[in-house]
Amino acid sequence: MKILIIEDEENLLALTKLELEKEGYQVDFATTLKQSVDKIISTSYDCILLDIMLPDGNGLQVLKTLKNLEISILELFIKIV
């Protein structure tokens, strides 16, 4: 399974990537809206873990891009307080 992590917080990104790779997943990452859109256009992912607040935009813009490209997705929102 190929997973894209879209996260700008370095520690959270590194920990999430490390743990998923330990479980045998192929993991790619993006830290900005632009990087994430470029990767989504060029690569097929089975799962995308998406941060809402990004330095150059909003993660919801990534969802909008997925829908515009007609990429089938299941949306699941988790709020961590």
Sequence and secondary structure as in RCSB ss.txt:
>XXXX:A:sequence
MKILIIEDEENLLALTKLELEKEGYQVDFATTLKQSVDKIISTSYDCILLDIMLPDGNGLQVLKTLKNLEISILE
LFIKIV
>XXXX:A:secstr
 EEEEE   HHHHHHHHHHHHHTT EEEEESSHHHHHHHHHHS  SEEEE SEETTEEHHHHHHHHHHTT     
      
